[in-house]
């Protein structure tokens, strides 16, 4: 059955007029490596250098032989090979198998044994048949990787294959020259964190803000909101944010709700995934965009769609003015399998309504302002009455009255409590550590944001050092989709091979480092050491 959508061709056309030009950079490998099993290394694998590139170029490989190249950093782009024969004239095609890896596990473990829940077609591999040698081959697909393993699956016994060059044409719409250097007051470890965060954002900035250049390679609004915040303090590519906003606004679900994600090809279209929190984040993303860019024309044109999300969000409130929690809806919040979403969804609603209220006031729309203000009052009063456990001091969620990190963090971000009480709630959270924790950098971002919002810079920096710093210690050159220090093979999809190791929602350390003030952040950082 064909999915029903609400399409505004004018908004989609406006988005398509803003497709950016991609910057290209030629990247060559820096060393020849092999993956080595090591229980002390991240996910049980590390790489070690085995020979120089000069020795590799003078080598030839026969049936069953392979080699792995390290490109020195994470790359997103198109790979070309220069291959020739050594020995007798080739009397049979050359069969090659290529495996691309963002992490060592992807070039060490067999893709044939993958048993995850997502399609194995996301695993980055190619099988090539080369009929005529020598050959110049440019792979048509774009890959996201640091490591490339090439195996000679078969060839005639009369010849071997030699490789004069393997290069990557890296692509991104980000302009690195736009990024300002950090001042000397920023500690060295935060500088490294900032650099890796910027690289993460850069590699996700293509013709839209992709959630991950390996997988899913499309535009999700939850990722967009965080990417845009990081972009405003680094690349300042307002046009790309505007393009993404127009794509979401121009192609909505049947009732007018903003879809969770959109596709660009073969033509722009909205996916049928509906997430309660993601639809609401259109409001917050538009507010952040206007605050950063001052682009009033875009605000005025897209405000009706934002206001529509306000009304759709409020319609989910029950007779108590609490978000209805039932099987007919879905809300993301975090990947934690046990997390009840009702209370954090209530808080996301309030958070986004507050940002919508700012925009309605900016536009001088008294009627919309009054409606939003009334919605904030209803939802906040209900949260305090029905979701606050007075005896424990926690906010609780669902019929089981679950206590989770996500619920407390989002209630703090939504400013349901006065500032001092919100800070006390966060201190209680850090001290008592409820069992239903956080699994993604996406949720960890919101904890750090809440800590900064409530004047807890020392705790915020300490958490950044523990969490994102932990990824750095485990070998990250871009930040990952999921990271659980207690279970480093954790995957929402049944296999760490399919995880994205360059993921949009993980790029926000640069936003924190560059937003909250060099001196304040540096002092907090030193106190957190």
C-alpha positions in Angstrom: 0.0 0.0 0.0 1.3 3.4 -0.9 2.2 5.6 2.0 0.1 8.8 2.2 2.2 12.0 2.7 1.7 15.8 2.7 4.0 17.4 0.2 4.7 21.0 -0.5 6.5 21.0 -3.9 7.6 24.6 -3.5 9.5 23.8 -0.2 11.0 20.7 -1.8 12.1 22.7 -4.8 13.7 25.3 -2.5 15.6 22.6 -0.8 16.8 21.2 -4.1 18.1 24.6 -5.2 20.5 24.5 -2.1 22.3 21.2 -2.9 25.9 22.0 -1.9 29.1 21.5 -3.8 31.3 18.8 -2.3 34.9 19.5 -1.6 37.3 16.7 -2.6 40.7 15.7 -1.2 43.0 13.0 -2.5 44.0 10.7 0.3 46.7 8.0 0.1 47.4 5.2 2.6 50.0 5.9 5.2 51.1 2.3 6.2 50.5 -1.4 5.6 48.9 -3.1 8.6 47.3 -6.2 9.9 44.6 -6.8 12.4 45.7 -8.7 15.5 43.6 -10.3 18.2 44.1 -8.6 21.5 41.7 -9.0 24.4 42.9 -5.7 26.0 42.1 -3.7 22.8 38.7 -2.2 21.9 36.4 -5.1 20.8 39.3 -7.5 20.9 41.3 -6.1 17.9 44.2 -3.8 17.2 46.3 -3.1 14.1 50.0 -3.1 13.8 52.3 -2.0 11.0 53.8 -4.8 9.1 55.9 -3.1 6.3 56.5 0.1 4.5 54.4 1.3 1.6 57.5 1.1 -0.6 57.8 -2.6 0.2 54.1 -3.0 -0.5 54.4 -1.4 -3.9 57.2 -3.7 -4.8 55.2 -6.8 -3.7 52.9 -9.0 -5.7 50.0 -11.1 -4.4 48.7 -14.4 -5.6 45.6 -16.5 -4.9 44.7 -16.5 -1.2 47.1 -13.7 -0.3 45.9 -10.3 1.1 47.1 -7.0 2.6 45.5 -4.2 4.6 46.0 -0.5 4.2 45.7 2.2 6.9 44.6 5.6 5.5 45.7 7.3 8.7 42.3 8.8 9.6 38.6 8.3 8.9 37.7 8.9 5.3 34.4 9.2 3.3 34.8 9.0 -0.4 35.5 7.0 -3.6 38.4 4.6 -3.9 40.5 4.0 -7.1 43.0 1.2 -7.7 45.9 0.9 -10.1 46.6 -2.8 -10.5 48.9 -4.7 -12.9 50.2 -8.2 -13.4 53.6 -9.6 -12.5 54.8 -12.8 -14.3 53.3 -14.3 -17.4 50.5 -12.7 -19.4 47.2 -13.1 -17.5 45.3 -16.0 -18.9 42.4 -15.7 -16.4 40.5 -12.8 -14.8 41.7 -11.4 -11.4 39.2 -11.8 -8.6 39.5 -9.4 -5.7 37.6 -9.1 -2.5 37.7 -5.7 -0.7 36.6 -5.1 2.9 36.4 -1.5 4.2 36.5 -0.9 7.9 35.9 2.1 10.1 37.3 0.0 12.9 39.8 -3.0 13.0 37.0 -5.5 13.6 35.6 -4.9 10.1 38.8 -6.1 8.4 39.5 -8.8 11.0 36.1 -10.6 11.3 34.4 -12.5 8.5 31.3 -10.7 7.1 30.1 -14.1 6.0 29.4 -14.9 9.7 27.4 -11.7 10.3 24.1 -12.5 12.0 22.8 -9.0 12.9 19.3 -7.7 12.5 20.0 -5.1 9.9 20.6 -6.1 6.3 24.1 -7.4 5.6 24.1 -5.2 2.5 25.3 -2.4 4.8 28.6 -4.3 5.4 31.2 -2.5 3.3 32.6 -5.0 0.8 33.2 -5.4 -2.9 34.0 -8.3 -5.1 35.8 -7.3 -8.3 36.6 -9.2 -11.5 39.3 -7.6 -13.5 39.4 -9.0 -17.1 42.3 -7.0 -18.5 45.5 -6.0 -16.8 46.9 -3.5 -16.2 43.8 -1.6 -15.1 42.7 1.6 -13.5 39.5 1.0 -11.5 37.3 3.5 -9.7 34.7 2.0 -7.5 31.3 3.5 -8.0 30.1 3.3 -4.5 31.0 5.7 -1.7 32.7 4.2 1.3 33.3 5.3 4.9 36.5 3.8 6.3 40.0 4.1 7.7 41.2 0.6 6.8 41.0 -1.3 3.5 41.7 -5.0 3.2 42.3 -6.4 -0.3 42.4 -10.2 -0.9 43.3 -11.9 -4.1 40.5 -14.5 -4.2 41.7 -16.1 -7.4 43.9 -15.6 -10.4 45.9 -17.8 -12.8 48.9 -19.5 -11.3 50.9 -17.9 -14.1 50.7 -14.4 -12.6 50.3 -12.3 -9.5 48.7 -8.9 -8.9 50.7 -5.8 -7.9 49.2 -2.5 -6.8 50.9 0.8 -7.8 48.3 2.9 -6.1 45.2 2.8 -3.9 43.7 6.2 -3.3 40.6 7.8 -1.9 38.9 10.9 -3.2 37.4 12.1 0.1 34.3 14.2 -0.1 32.4 16.6 2.2 30.4 19.8 2.0 32.3 21.1 5.1 34.9 23.8 4.6 37.7 23.3 7.1 39.1 26.8 6.5 36.0 28.2 8.2 36.8 26.6 11.6 38.6 28.9 14.0 41.5 27.6 16.1 40.9 27.1 19.9 42.6 29.6 22.2 45.6 28.4 24.4 43.4 28.2 27.5 41.6 25.0 26.3 43.3 21.9 27.8 45.1 19.5 25.4 42.7 16.6 25.9 39.7 18.8 25.1 41.5 20.1 22.0 41.9 16.5 20.8 38.2 15.8 21.6 37.3 19.0 19.7 39.3 17.9 16.7 37.8 14.4 16.5 34.3 15.9 17.0 34.8 18.2 14.1 36.1 15.4 11.9 33.0 13.4 12.8 30.8 16.3 11.8 32.8 16.9 8.6 32.5 13.4 7.4 28.7 13.4 8.0 28.3 16.7 6.1 27.5 15.6 2.6 24.6 16.9 0.4 22.6 16.7 3.7 23.6 16.2 7.3 23.8 12.4 7.2 23.4 10.5 10.4 26.3 8.2 9.5 28.2 8.0 6.2 28.5 4.2 6.6 24.9 3.5 7.6 22.1 4.8 7.3 23.5 7.6 5.1 20.3 9.7 5.3 18.9 12.7 7.1 17.4 12.1 10.5 16.0 15.1 12.4 17.3 14.0 15.8 20.8 13.9 14.4 20.3 17.1 12.4 19.5 19.1 15.5 22.7 18.2 17.2 24.8 18.4 14.0 23.4 21.9 13.4 24.4 23.1 16.8 28.0 21.9 16.3 28.0 23.4 12.8 27.0 26.8 14.1 30.3 27.1 16.1 32.6 25.4 13.5 31.8 25.3 9.8 28.9 27.8 10.0 27.2 26.3 6.9 23.8 27.8 7.4 22.7 26.9 3.9 23.0 23.2 4.5 20.9 23.4 7.7 18.3 25.4 5.7 18.2 22.8 3.0 17.5 20.1 5.5 14.8 22.1 7.2 13.1 22.6 3.9 13.3 18.9 3.1 11.6 18.0 6.4 9.0 20.8 6.0 8.2 20.0 2.4 7.6 16.3 2.8 5.5 15.3 5.9 3.4 12.4 7.0 -0.3 12.2 6.2 -1.5 14.2 9.2 1.2 16.9 8.7 3.7 15.5 11.2 7.3 15.9 10.3 8.8 12.5 9.5 11.7 11.1 11.4 13.9 10.9 8.3 14.0 11.7 4.6 15.8 10.3 1.6 17.4 12.3 -1.2 17.4 9.6 -4.0 16.0 8.8 -6.5 14.1 11.9 -5.7 13.4 13.5 -2.3 10.9 11.5 -0.2 9.9 11.1 3.4 10.3 7.8 5.1 7.3 6.3 6.9 9.1 6.2 10.3 7.1 8.3 12.8 8.8 9.3 16.1 7.0 11.5 18.5 10.1 13.3 19.8 11.7 13.7 16.4 8.6 15.5 15.0 8.7 18.0 17.9 12.4 18.6 17.3 11.6 20.4 14.1 10.5 23.3 16.3 13.7 23.3 18.3 15.9 22.9 15.2 14.1 25.9 13.5 14.6 27.9 16.7 18.3 27.1 16.9 18.7 27.9 13.2 17.1 31.3 13.5 19.1 32.1 16.7 22.4 31.3 14.9 21.6 32.7 11.4 19.1 35.5 11.9 17.4 34.3 8.8 13.9 35.7 9.4 12.6 34.8 5.9 13.1 31.1 6.5 11.5 31.4 10.0 8.4 33.1 8.6 8.1 30.5 5.8 8.5 27.5 8.0 6.7 28.7 11.1 3.3 27.2 10.1 4.9 23.7 9.9 6.5 24.3 13.3 3.2 25.4 14.8 1.5 22.3 13.3 4.0 20.1 15.2 2.9 22.0 18.4 -0.7 21.1 17.8 0.1 17.5 16.8 2.3 17.0 19.9 -0.4 18.4 22.3 -3.0 16.1 20.8 -1.2 13.1 22.3 -2.0 14.3 25.9 -4.6 12.3 27.7 -7.3 13.5 30.2 -4.5 14.1 32.8 -2.4 16.1 30.2 0.2 13.3 30.2 1.5 11.9 26.9 -0.4 8.6 26.3 1.8 5.6 26.6 0.5 2.7 24.4 1.6 0.4 21.6 0.2 2.7 18.9 3.1 5.2 19.1 6.9 5.3 19.1 9.4 7.8 20.6 13.1 7.4 20.4 14.8 9.1 23.3 17.6 6.5 23.5 18.4 2.9 22.4 18.1 1.4 25.9 15.9 -1.7 25.5 14.2 -1.3 28.9 13.6 2.5 28.7 10.0 3.6 29.1 9.5 6.7 27.0 6.4 8.4 28.5 8.0 10.8 31.0 10.9 11.8 28.8 8.5 12.4 25.9 6.5 14.7 28.2 9.7 16.6 28.9 10.6 16.8 25.2 7.2 18.2 24.5 7.7 20.9 27.1 11.3 21.6 25.9 10.2 22.1 22.3 7.1 24.1 23.3 9.4 26.6 25.1 11.4 27.0 22.0 8.3 27.5 19.9 7.1 30.1 22.4 10.3 32.1 21.6 9.6 32.0 17.9 5.9 33.0 18.3 7.0 36.0 20.3 9.7 36.9 17.8 7.1 36.8 15.0 4.5 38.7 17.0 1.9 36.0 16.7 -0.2 36.6 19.8 -2.6 33.8 19.1 0.1 31.2 18.6 2.0 32.5 21.6 -1.1 32.1 23.9 -1.8 28.6 22.6 1.8 27.5 23.2 2.0 29.1 26.6 -1.2 27.3 27.6 0.3 24.0 26.4 3.4 24.6 28.4 1.4 25.3 31.6 -0.8 22.2 31.1 2.1 19.8 30.4 4.3 21.2 33.1 1.6 21.1 35.8 0.7 17.6 34.8 4.3 16.4 34.9 4.7 17.8 38.5 1.4 16.3 39.6 1.5 12.9 38.0 5.1 12.1 37.1 6.9 13.4 40.2 7.3 10.9 43.1 7.4 13.2 46.1 8.8 10.5 48.4 11.9 9.7 46.3 12.3 13.0 44.5 12.5 11.2 41.1 10.4 11.7 38.0 8.8 8.4 37.1 7.6 7.0 33.8 4.9 4.5 32.6 2.7 2.2 34.5 5.7 0.7 36.2 6.8 4.1 37.5 10.3 3.6 36.1 13.1 5.7 37.2 15.7 6.4 34.4 18.5 8.7 33.6 16.7 9.8 30.5 13.6 11.0 32.4 15.6 13.0 34.9 17.8 14.6 32.2 14.9 15.6 30.0 12.9 17.0 32.9 15.9 19.2 33.8 16.3 20.3 30.1 12.6 21.1 30.0 12.9 23.3 33.1 10.0 21.6 34.8 11.5 22.5 38.1 13.0 25.9 39.2 16.7 26.1 38.4 18.0 25.3 41.9 15.7 22.2 42.2 16.7 21.1 38.7 20.4 21.3 39.7 19.6 19.2 42.8 17.9 16.6 40.7 21.0 16.3 38.5 23.3 16.0 41.5 21.0 13.3 42.8 21.2 11.6 39.4 25.0 11.6 39.4 25.2 10.4 42.9 22.5 7.6 43.0 22.8 6.4 39.3 19.5 4.7 38.5 19.7 1.3 37.0 18.1 2.3 33.7 21.0 4.2 32.2 22.1 5.7 28.9 23.5 3.8 25.9 24.2 6.4 23.2 26.3 9.6 22.8 22.9 11.1 21.8 21.6 10.7 25.4 25.0 11.5 26.9 24.9 14.8 25.0 21.6 15.7 26.7 23.1 15.0 30.1 26.0 17.2 29.4 23.7 19.9 28.1 21.5 19.7 31.2 24.6 20.0 33.4 25.8 23.1 31.6 22.3 24.6 31.7 22.2 24.3 35.4 25.6 25.8 36.1 27.4 22.5 36.7 30.3 23.0 34.3 32.8 21.0 36.4 30.5 17.9 36.3 29.8 18.5 32.6 33.5 18.5 31.6 34.2 15.5 33.9 31.5 13.5 32.1 32.8 14.6 28.7 36.3 13.4 29.7 34.9 10.1 31.0 32.6 9.3 28.1 34.0 10.9 24.9 37.5 10.7 26.4 36.8 6.9 26.8 36.2 6.6 23.1 39.4 8.4 22.4 41.3 6.0 24.6 39.7 3.2 22.8 41.0 4.4 19.4 38.3 6.7 18.0 39.3 9.0 15.2 35.6 9.9 14.7 33.0 9.4 17.4 30.7 6.5 17.4 27.0 5.7 17.2 26.9 3.8 20.4 29.4 3.4 23.2 29.0 1.6 26.5 32.2 1.5 28.5 30.9 -1.6 30.3 30.0 -3.5 27.1 32.2 -2.4 24.2 30.6 -4.8 21.7 27.1 -3.5 22.4 25.0 -3.0 19.3 21.3 -2.2 18.9 21.4 -4.4 15.8 22.8 -7.6 17.1 26.4 -7.2 15.8 29.1 -4.6 16.4 30.2 -5.1 12.7 27.1 -3.1 11.6 27.5 -0.2 14.1 28.3 3.2 12.7 31.7 4.4 14.0 31.3 7.9 12.5 28.0 9.1 13.7 26.3 12.5 13.6 24.8 12.6 17.1 28.3 12.0 18.6 29.9 15.2 17.3 28.8 17.6 20.0 31.9 17.9 22.2 32.9 20.7 19.8 29.6 22.4 20.5 30.2 22.3 24.2 33.8 23.3 24.1 33.1 26.3 21.8 29.8 27.5 23.3 30.4 27.7 27.0 33.4 30.0 27.2 37.1 29.2 27.0 38.0 30.4 30.5 35.0 28.9 32.2 35.5 25.6 30.4 39.3 25.5 31.0 38.8 26.2 34.7 36.2 23.5 35.0 38.4 21.1 33.1 41.3 21.6 35.4 39.0 21.1 38.4 37.8 17.9 36.9 41.2 16.4 36.5 
